[in-house]
């Protein structure tokens, strides 16, 4: 690293000299000139150092990594090392280049005749590769080795890659190839197998901070440490990006750079205000969250950047929850570490994971929305209400135990429970908009509520204004067959209706509900592809036929939950089930035909008309019989209903 900051000037050994009056950007001015100047790539430097010391130099190198981590710079340093020469002293490849060699300056400036740099993005065809194949036969003009540096090699066409294979596998001794790419997956494996591959890593935040600090000191610029952290974070591990941002910050701050100036330059929100926004969201305070977002927007923060920063802070808090050592991250501010640790202690992983998923999905919506601010506000509102919902395990426990512990549950809810804090145990989080969490717990204590699928956004029915939660629980399977007298007045409060799951006595009831909901496909599947093994409250155990769809049971469970407001588990059993509904109907119909054929009158008709056959059988039933059947299915008394058979002893046509 000392080569970048010599005492007599900031430029490293071999760095191109700038013309008087021409400004050179920091990314070029402080470009590494040797392997000693590279930062954050120690594994690659160690490997190449040992290879050069032992003479095990490959014919091709593949350098890959994100933008700005030093791929092209490393390629030039490699070319310099291959051709390093000091007359009378050094005449072999070496990575120890403390002085300028005969070819160093021309190579680092990209103008050496024997170091050919080609941009594959603009030279993609087989014709360009043919020129290389023709030229490799000739020895270098002045240097020891002819080096071909092909940048963005993944842009070459398939024909160009194929044309390069033979030359790359067995090049002349005086030729070396160095490839650089950001899309290593697009490079054919046949090319990769002929090269030594080096993955250049993103530069760690603490290493990048020290590097930027030294450059700022060399430039005579005063910059706050927090401002350096903002620049390093925005660069995302790219040295070139960080130097470009530092260059811009120096111009923006005119020699003295503050964190506020960097935030304004990058359109970032104040980190402390992002944490405040996170706190409002976790408390379920939608009004305060929207006010904070508007305030940040008014001072120039991009809504998409605010959402991205919010998601990043959620990730940071989650890391603190799982790995407390993450607090030592040098890129994190003191406020992030202190307040993030408090959030990590108060919030559960389920809450943080749910917030992360919502923010991750909402970020794309904000970026593509016609009005990003409106999209960000809707996202925060959704997040506030989601933060107020109980976690899945809480919801299951409340739904399971709520009916038997109504008073205790309601009392706990009214006392300001943990809400979104879940298992964290902080009473300040989760007291959401309108006290929805407390209302939910109170409603669960009184009766079963209509709950959406657990884990799919936790779509709980939140009763407002004292509404009866049972009335909001969705459609029931109970159908009243005996209408109440017109003069009867219903009392103000009725006991909670029996849960819908208790009305399922067979798969026929389930199929009937599917027909009522006009889901004919599911009704047919239930009738033809399911054999009932066991039916219990909240659980249906079936055996499915081989032709059944793989997701039939999941689909049935999900739709039953939507239709009934109750959670149903549809299990596939290995036990032998009974006949399907369709098979039972077929057997019943065959029995009807058999009974009809054995009837004396029908038999006489068939004998009287040779060739005649029974085509169809229809059973006539009056409305009273149908009503009695429905009442029996519903478990209601059948008083006032006539007996089904005329020859019954109790039958009287005058009744």
C-alpha positions in Angstrom: 0.0 0.0 0.0 2.9 2.4 0.5 3.4 2.6 -3.3 0.1 4.6 -3.5 1.2 7.2 -1.0 4.9 8.0 -1.5 6.4 10.9 0.4 7.0 13.0 -2.7 3.5 12.7 -4.1 0.3 10.7 -3.9 0.8 8.7 -7.1 2.2 5.2 -7.0 5.2 3.9 -8.8 4.6 3.6 -12.4 1.4 5.7 -12.3 0.7 7.7 -15.5 1.6 11.3 -15.0 -1.1 13.8 -15.4 -0.7 16.7 -17.8 -0.5 20.2 -16.1 -3.9 21.7 -15.6 -5.7 18.4 -16.2 -7.5 16.9 -13.2 -7.4 13.1 -12.8 -10.2 11.5 -10.8 -9.3 9.6 -7.7 -10.1 6.2 -9.2 -7.3 6.7 -11.7 -5.0 8.7 -9.5 -4.8 6.1 -6.8 -5.1 3.0 -9.1 -2.9 0.2 -7.7 0.4 -0.3 -9.6 1.6 -3.5 -8.0 0.2 -6.4 -5.9 1.3 -4.6 -2.8 -1.2 -1.9 -3.5 -4.2 -4.2 -3.9 -6.5 -4.2 -0.9 -8.8 -7.0 0.1 -7.5 -9.6 -2.3 -5.0 -11.4 -0.2 -5.8 -15.0 -1.3 -5.3 -14.1 -4.9 -2.1 -12.2 -4.2 -0.7 -15.1 -2.1 -1.5 -17.7 -4.9 0.1 -15.6 -7.6 3.1 -14.8 -5.5 3.8 -18.4 -4.9 3.2 -19.3 -8.6 5.7 -16.6 -9.8 8.3 -17.6 -7.2 8.2 -21.2 -8.2 7.8 -20.6 -12.0 4.3 -22.2 -12.2 2.8 -19.6 -14.4 -0.4 -20.6 -16.2 -1.1 -19.8 -19.9 -4.5 -18.2 -19.0 -6.1 -16.5 -16.1 -9.8 -15.8 -15.5 -10.6 -12.9 -13.1 -14.2 -12.5 -12.0 -16.0 -10.3 -9.5 -18.4 -7.4 -9.2 -17.6 -4.0 -10.8 -14.9 -1.9 -9.3 -13.0 -4.6 -7.3 -9.8 -4.5 -9.5 -10.2 -7.0 -12.3 -8.7 -4.9 -15.1 -6.2 -3.4 -12.7 -5.1 -6.9 -11.6 -4.8 -7.9 -15.3 -2.5 -5.0 -16.0 -0.4 -5.7 -12.9 -0.1 -9.3 -14.1 1.0 -8.2 -17.5 3.6 -5.9 -15.8 4.8 -8.8 -13.6 5.2 -11.1 -16.6 7.3 -8.5 -18.5 9.1 -6.9 -15.5 12.6 -6.2 -16.5 15.4 -4.0 -15.2 18.5 -4.2 -17.5 21.4 -5.9 -15.9 19.5 -6.8 -12.7 16.1 -8.5 -13.3 15.2 -10.5 -16.4 12.4 -12.9 -15.3 8.8 -12.7 -14.3 8.3 -11.5 -10.7 5.7 -9.8 -8.5 8.2 -7.9 -6.5 8.2 -4.7 -8.4 9.4 -2.0 -6.1 10.9 0.0 -8.9 9.8 1.0 -12.4 10.9 -1.5 -15.0 11.5 -1.0 -18.7 7.9 -1.7 -19.7 6.0 -0.8 -16.6 4.8 2.7 -17.4 3.6 1.8 -20.9 1.8 -1.3 -19.6 0.0 0.6 -16.8 -1.0 3.3 -19.2 -2.4 0.7 -21.6 -0.2 1.6 -24.6 2.3 -1.1 -24.7 2.6 -2.8 -28.1 2.9 -6.3 -26.7 0.1 -6.0 -24.1 -3.1 -6.0 -26.2 -6.3 -5.0 -24.4 -9.6 -5.9 -26.1 -13.1 -5.0 -25.0 -15.3 -8.1 -25.8 -18.4 -6.0 -25.5 -17.5 -4.3 -28.8 -15.5 -7.1 -30.3 -17.8 -10.1 -30.0 -17.4 -11.9 -33.3 -15.3 -14.7 -34.6 -13.5 -12.2 -36.9 -11.9 -10.5 -33.9 -10.8 -13.9 -32.5 -9.3 -14.8 -35.9 -7.1 -11.7 -35.7 -5.8 -12.9 -32.3 -5.2 -16.4 -33.6 -3.2 -14.9 -36.5 -1.2 -12.6 -34.3 -0.2 -15.2 -31.6 2.3 -16.8 -34.0 4.5 -13.8 -33.9 6.9 -13.1 -31.0 6.6 -9.9 -29.0 8.2 -6.8 -30.3 10.0 -5.6 -27.2 8.7 -7.3 -24.1 9.3 -10.9 -22.9 5.7 -12.0 -23.2 2.8 -11.0 -25.4 -0.2 -10.6 -23.2 -3.9 -10.5 -24.4 -6.3 -8.9 -21.9 -9.9 -9.5 -22.9 -12.3 -7.6 -20.7 -16.0 -8.6 -20.3 -15.1 -11.9 -22.0 -18.7 -13.2 -21.4 -19.9 -11.0 -24.2 -18.1 -13.1 -26.9 -20.3 -15.1 -29.2 -20.4 -18.9 -29.1 -18.4 -19.1 -32.3 -15.8 -16.8 -30.9 -15.4 -18.9 -27.8 -15.1 -22.1 -29.9 -12.5 -20.4 -32.1 -10.4 -19.5 -29.1 -10.4 -23.0 -27.5 -7.4 -24.5 -29.3 -5.2 -21.5 -29.0 -6.0 -21.1 -25.3 -5.3 -24.7 -24.6 -1.9 -24.8 -26.3 -0.7 -21.3 -26.9 2.9 -20.4 -27.9 5.3 -20.1 -25.0 5.5 -16.3 -25.5 1.7 -15.7 -25.2 -0.5 -15.4 -22.1 -4.2 -14.7 -21.9 -5.9 -12.8 -19.1 -9.7 -12.6 -19.1 -12.0 -10.5 -16.9 -15.7 -10.8 -16.5 -18.6 -9.8 -14.2 -20.8 -12.7 -15.4 -18.8 -15.9 -14.9 -21.8 -18.1 -15.4 -22.0 -17.0 -19.0 -18.5 -18.2 -19.8 -18.5 -21.7 -21.3 -17.0 -24.4 -19.0 -14.6 -25.3 -21.8 -13.0 -21.9 -21.4 -13.0 -22.0 -17.6 -11.3 -25.4 -17.6 -8.3 -24.0 -19.5 -7.7 -21.1 -17.1 -6.8 -20.5 -13.5 -9.8 -18.8 -12.0 -9.6 -16.1 -9.3 -12.8 -14.7 -7.7 -12.1 -11.1 -6.6 -14.0 -10.4 -3.4 -16.0 -7.4 -2.4 -13.8 -5.2 -0.2 -14.8 -5.4 3.5 -16.1 -2.3 5.1 -13.3 -1.7 7.6 -10.6 -2.2 4.9 -12.4 0.2 2.6 -12.8 2.8 5.4 -9.1 2.8 6.1 -8.3 3.1 2.4 -10.7 6.0 1.9 -9.3 7.7 5.1 -5.8 7.5 3.8 -6.8 8.9 0.4 -8.7 11.8 2.1 -5.7 12.5 4.2 -3.4 12.5 1.1 -5.8 14.9 -0.6 -5.8 17.2 2.4 -9.6 16.8 2.9 -11.4 16.9 6.2 -14.2 14.3 6.3 -16.3 13.0 9.2 -16.0 9.3 10.1 -19.8 8.9 9.7 -19.5 10.4 6.2 -16.8 7.9 5.3 -19.1 5.1 6.5 -21.9 6.4 4.4 -19.6 6.4 1.3 -18.3 2.9 2.1 -21.8 1.6 2.6 -23.1 3.1 -0.7 -20.1 1.6 -2.6 -21.2 -1.9 -1.6 -17.6 -3.2 -1.5 -16.5 -1.6 -4.8 -13.3 0.4 -4.5 -13.9 2.3 -7.8 -17.4 3.2 -6.7 -16.2 4.4 -3.3 -13.5 6.6 -4.9 -16.0 8.1 -7.4 -18.3 8.9 -4.5 -15.5 10.4 -2.4 -14.5 12.5 -5.4 -18.1 13.8 -5.7 -18.3 14.4 -1.9 -15.1 16.4 -2.0 -16.5 18.6 -4.8 -19.8 18.9 -2.9 -18.2 19.8 0.5 -15.4 22.0 -0.8 -12.7 20.5 1.4 -14.8 19.8 4.5 -17.2 16.9 4.2 -20.0 16.2 6.8 -22.3 13.3 7.0 -25.3 15.5 6.3 -23.7 16.6 3.0 -23.1 13.0 2.0 -26.7 12.1 2.8 -28.0 15.0 0.7 -25.7 14.1 -2.1 -26.7 10.5 -2.2 -30.4 11.1 -1.5 -30.2 9.1 1.7 -32.3 9.4 4.8 -30.7 10.2 8.1 -29.9 6.8 9.7 -31.3 7.9 13.0 -34.5 8.9 11.4 -34.7 5.5 9.6 -34.4 3.9 13.1 -37.2 6.2 14.3 -39.4 5.1 11.4 -38.7 1.5 12.2 -39.8 2.1 15.8 -43.0 3.7 14.7 -43.7 0.7 12.4 -43.0 -1.9 15.0 -45.3 -0.1 17.4 -48.0 -0.1 14.8 -48.3 3.7 14.9 -49.2 4.3 11.2 -49.8 8.1 11.7 -46.3 8.7 13.1 -44.7 6.4 10.5 -46.4 8.4 7.6 -45.4 11.7 9.2 -41.8 10.6 9.5 -41.7 9.3 5.9 -43.2 12.6 4.6 -40.6 14.6 6.7 -37.7 12.6 5.1 -39.2 13.0 1.7 -39.5 16.8 2.1 -35.7 17.0 2.8 -34.9 15.1 -0.4 -34.9 11.4 0.6 -36.0 9.1 -2.2 -38.9 6.9 -1.0 -37.3 3.8 -2.5 -34.1 4.5 -0.7 -36.0 5.0 2.6 -37.6 1.6 2.1 -34.3 0.0 1.2 -32.7 1.5 4.3 -35.6 0.3 6.4 -35.1 -3.3 5.0 -31.4 -3.0 5.7 -32.0 -2.1 9.3 -34.4 -5.0 9.7 -31.6 -7.2 8.4 -29.1 -5.6 10.8 -31.5 -6.2 13.8 -32.1 -9.8 12.8 -28.3 -10.4 12.6 -27.9 -8.9 16.1 -30.7 -11.2 17.3 -28.9 -14.3 15.9 -25.3 -13.2 16.0 -24.7 -10.6 18.7 -21.1 -10.2 17.5 -22.5 -8.3 14.5 -22.6 -5.3 16.7 -18.8 -4.9 16.1 -19.5 -4.1 12.4 -17.3 -1.1 11.7 -19.8 0.3 9.1 -22.6 0.5 11.7 -23.1 3.8 13.6 -23.3 3.9 17.4 -27.0 4.6 17.2 -27.5 1.6 15.0 -25.7 -0.7 17.5 -27.4 0.7 20.6 -30.9 0.9 19.4 -30.6 -2.1 17.1 -29.6 -4.2 20.2 -32.7 -3.0 22.0 -34.9 -4.0 19.1 -33.2 -7.4 18.8 -34.0 -8.1 22.5 -37.6 -7.0 22.2 -38.7 -8.5 18.8 -38.9 -12.1 17.9 -37.5 -13.7 14.7 -41.0 -14.2 13.4 -41.8 -10.5 13.6 -38.5 -9.5 12.0 -38.9 -12.1 9.3 -42.4 -11.0 8.5 -41.2 -7.4 8.3 -38.4 -8.3 6.0 -40.7 -10.2 3.6 -43.1 -7.3 3.4 -40.4 -4.8 2.8 -38.6 -6.9 0.2 -41.8 -7.3 -1.8 -42.8 -3.7 -1.3 -39.5 -2.3 -2.4 -40.1 -3.5 -6.0 -43.6 -1.9 -5.8 -42.2 1.4 -4.8 -39.5 1.4 -7.5 -42.0 0.6 -10.3 -44.9 2.8 -9.0 -46.0 5.9 -10.9 -46.1 7.7 -7.5 -43.3 6.2 -5.3 -44.3 8.2 -2.2 -47.9 6.9 -2.3 -46.6 3.3 -2.8 -44.2 3.8 0.2 -47.0 5.1 2.4 -49.2 2.1 1.5 -46.3 -0.2 2.3 -45.8 1.4 5.7 -49.5 1.2 6.5 -49.5 -2.5 5.6 -46.4 -3.1 7.7 -47.9 -1.3 10.7 -51.0 -3.4 10.7 -49.0 -6.6 10.0 -46.7 -5.8 13.0 -49.8 -5.6 15.2 -51.0 -9.1 14.3 -50.0 -12.0 16.5 -47.4 -14.5 15.3 -48.6 -17.8 13.9 -47.9 -19.7 17.1 -49.8 -17.1 19.1 -52.7 -17.2 16.7 -52.9 -21.0 16.9 -52.7 -20.9 20.7 -55.4 -18.2 20.9 -57.7 -20.1 18.5 -57.2 -23.3 20.3 -57.5 -22.1 23.9 -59.5 -18.9 23.5 -63.0 -20.5 24.0 -62.0 -22.0 27.3 -60.1 -19.0 28.7 -62.2 -16.1 27.5 -62.0 -14.1 30.6 -58.3 -14.6 31.1 -57.4 -13.9 27.5 -59.5 -10.8 27.3 -58.0 -9.5 30.4 -54.5 -10.0 29.2 -55.4 -8.3 26.0 -56.9 -5.3 27.6 -53.8 -5.0 29.8 -51.7 -4.1 26.8 -50.0 -7.3 25.8 -46.9 -7.7 23.9 -48.6 -7.5 20.4 -46.0 -7.4 17.8 -43.2 -8.0 20.2 -44.4 -11.6 20.4 -41.9 -13.5 22.3 -39.7 -10.6 22.9 -41.8 -9.3 25.7 -41.7 -5.5 25.2 -44.9 -3.9 26.0 -44.1 -0.9 23.8 -44.4 -2.8 20.5 -47.6 -4.1 19.1 -50.1 -1.7 20.6 -51.3 -1.1 17.0 -53.9 1.0 15.3 -57.1 1.0 17.1 -56.0 -1.6 19.6 -56.5 -4.4 17.0 -54.4 -6.9 18.8 -56.4 -6.5 22.0 -59.7 -6.7 20.1 -58.5 -9.8 18.5 -57.7 -11.5 21.8 -60.9 -10.4 23.3 -62.8 -11.7 20.4 -61.0 -15.0 20.5 -61.8 -15.2 24.2 -65.5 -14.9 23.5 -65.8 -17.1 20.4 -64.0 -18.5 17.4 -62.9 -15.8 14.9 -62.6 -16.2 11.2 -58.9 -16.6 10.7 -57.2 -16.6 7.3 -54.4 -19.1 6.5 -51.8 -18.9 9.2 -48.5 -17.8 7.6 -50.1 -16.2 4.5 -50.2 -12.7 5.9 -52.1 -13.7 8.9 -55.5 -12.4 7.6 -57.3 -12.3 10.9 -60.7 -10.9 11.2 -60.3 -8.0 13.5 -63.8 -7.0 15.0 -64.3 -3.3 15.3 -66.9 -1.3 17.2 -68.1 -4.3 19.2 -69.2 -6.3 16.2 -70.0 -9.9 16.8 -67.0 -12.0 15.7 -69.2 -15.0 15.0 -71.3 -13.0 12.6 -68.1 -12.2 10.7 -66.9 -15.8 10.6 -68.0 -16.4 7.1 -70.4 -19.0 5.7 -71.6 -21.8 7.8 -72.8 -25.3 6.9 -75.9 -25.0 9.1 -79.1 -24.4 7.1 -82.2 -23.7 9.1 -85.1 -25.9 7.9 -87.8 -24.8 10.3 -88.3 -21.0 9.9 -89.1 -19.1 13.0 -92.7 -17.7 13.5 -93.1 -14.3 12.1 -94.0 -12.8 15.5 -90.9 -14.2 17.2 -88.3 -11.6 18.1 -84.7 -12.7 18.5 -83.0 -11.8 21.8 -80.3 -9.1 21.7 -77.6 -11.7 22.4 -77.5 -15.3 21.3 -75.0 -18.0 22.2 -72.2 -18.5 19.8 -73.2 -20.8 16.9 -71.8 -24.3 16.9 -68.5 -24.3 14.9 -68.9 -25.3 11.3 -66.5 -28.2 11.6 -69.0 -30.0 13.9 -71.5 -30.1 11.0 -69.3 -32.3 8.8 -70.6 -35.9 9.2 -69.2 -37.3 6.0 -67.4 -36.4 2.8 -70.8 -35.8 1.3 -71.2 -32.7 3.5 -67.8 -31.4 2.3 -68.8 -32.0 -1.3 -72.1 -30.3 -0.7 -70.3 -27.2 0.6 -68.0 -27.2 -2.5 -71.1 -27.3 -4.7 -72.7 -24.5 -2.7 -69.5 -22.4 -3.3 -69.7 -23.3 -7.0 -66.4 -25.1 -7.0 -67.5 -27.9 -9.2 -64.0 -29.2 -9.9 -63.3 -29.6 -6.2 -66.7 -31.2 -5.6 -66.1 -33.8 -8.3 -62.6 -34.5 -7.0 -64.0 -35.1 -3.5 -66.7 -37.4 -4.8 -64.4 -39.5 -7.1 -60.9 -39.3 -5.7 -61.2 -39.4 -1.9 -62.0 -42.3 0.4 -62.9 -41.3 4.0 -60.8 -43.0 6.7 -61.5 -40.8 9.7 -63.4 -37.6 10.4 -62.7 -35.6 13.5 -63.3 -31.9 14.5 -60.7 -29.9 12.6 -59.2 -33.0 10.9 -60.3 -35.1 7.9 -58.2 -38.2 7.2 -58.6 -39.7 3.7 -57.1 -42.1 1.2 -56.8 -40.6 -2.2 -57.0 -42.5 -5.5 -53.9 -42.8 -7.8 -55.4 -40.3 -10.3 -55.9 -37.5 -7.7 -54.0 -34.3 -8.1 -50.9 -33.9 -5.9 -52.2 -30.7 -4.2 -55.8 -31.9 -3.8 -55.6 -32.2 0.0 -53.8 -28.8 0.4 -56.3 -27.2 -1.9 -59.2 -28.6 0.1 -57.8 -27.6 3.4 -57.2 -24.0 2.2 -60.6 -23.6 0.8 -62.4 -25.1 3.8 -60.5 -22.6 5.9 -61.7 -19.8 3.7 -65.3 -21.0 3.6 -65.8 -22.0 7.2 -63.5 -19.6 9.1 -62.0 -22.7 10.8 -58.6 -24.3 10.3 -58.9 -27.8 8.8 -56.1 -30.4 8.5 -56.6 -32.8 5.6 -54.3 -35.8 6.1 -53.5 -38.6 3.7 -53.7 -41.9 5.5 -52.1 -45.3 4.6 -55.1 -47.1 6.1 -57.8 -48.5 3.8 -60.6 -46.1 3.3 -64.2 -46.7 2.4 -65.8 -46.3 -0.9 -65.8 -43.0 -2.7 -69.0 -41.0 -2.8 -69.3 -41.8 -6.5 -68.8 -45.5 -5.9 -71.5 -45.4 -3.2 -73.9 -43.8 -5.6 -73.1 -46.3 -8.3 -73.7 -49.1 -5.8 -77.0 -47.6 -4.7 -78.1 -47.1 -8.2 -77.3 -50.7 -9.1 -79.3 -51.8 -6.0 -82.2 -49.7 -7.3 -82.0 -51.4 -10.7 -81.9 -54.8 -9.0 -84.9 -54.0 -6.8 -86.8 -52.7 -9.8 -86.1 -55.8 -11.9 -87.3 -58.0 -9.0 -90.5 -56.1 -8.6 -93.4 -58.3 -10.0 -95.1 -55.5 -11.8 -91.9 -54.3 -13.6 -91.0 -57.9 -14.4 -94.4 -58.4 -16.0 -93.9 -55.3 -18.1 -90.5 -56.4 -19.3 -91.9 -59.8 -20.2 -94.8 -58.2 -22.0 -92.5 -56.1 -24.2 -89.6 -58.2 -25.5 -86.4 -56.2 -25.8 -87.5 -53.6 -23.3 -85.0 -52.5 -20.6 -84.9 -50.2 -17.6 -83.3 -47.0 -18.8 -83.7 -44.7 -15.7 -85.1 -44.8 -12.2 -86.5 -41.7 -10.5 -87.5 -41.5 -6.9 -90.2 -39.0 -6.2 -90.0 -37.2 -2.9 -92.2 -34.4 -1.6 -91.0 -31.3 0.1 -91.8 -32.6 3.6 -89.5 -35.6 3.1 -86.7 -33.3 1.8 -87.2 -31.0 4.8 -87.1 -33.9 7.2 -83.9 -35.2 5.7 -82.2 -31.8 6.0 -83.4 -31.5 9.6 -81.9 -34.9 10.4 -78.6 -34.0 8.8 -78.5 -30.7 10.8 -79.3 -32.6 14.0 -82.6 -30.7 14.5 -85.8 -32.2 15.9 -88.2 -33.5 13.2 -91.4 -32.8 15.1 -94.4 -32.2 12.8 -92.8 -34.3 10.0 -94.9 -37.1 8.6 -93.5 -40.6 8.5 -91.8 -41.5 5.3 -93.8 -44.7 4.5 -97.6 -44.8 4.1 -97.7 -48.3 5.7 -96.0 -47.0 8.9 -98.4 -47.6 11.9 -98.2 -44.0 12.8 -99.2 -42.7 9.4 -102.5 -40.9 9.1 -103.3 -39.0 5.9 -105.5 -36.6 7.8 -102.7 -35.4 10.1 
